[in-house]
Amino acid sequence: MKLTEARMLFNSLRSQGKISLSLHVQNDHKDRLFTNSEIIYLIQHTKGRLSDNNKFPSSVKGSFLYECKDELKRDVQAAIILKNDILVIHIFRRV
């Protein structure tokens, strides 16, 4: 999927609230202090930037990177996959 198409699909899915979280996001890295509801809020309601997620060799093929700021203005990066919903596969916050 090309980035232009991905941006349109991302905006459509998030306006419908079609967001799910991978088991990795829900169970691993609890030290990052995200709640499930905060992650959904960040994906659905913040103004951010969607780009191709091909910066690292470990990136999941076909995934995209959503960058935004949390309520305390800290940088947040979320790796997502777009299909029938927005699947958040990884999320990180710069502290």
Buried (B, 14 or more C-beta within 10 A) or exposed (E): EEEEEBBEBBEEBBEEEBBBBBEEBBEEEEEEEBEEEBBBBBBBEBEBEBBBBEEEEEBEEEBBBBEBBBEEEEEBBBBBBBEEBBBBBBBEBEE
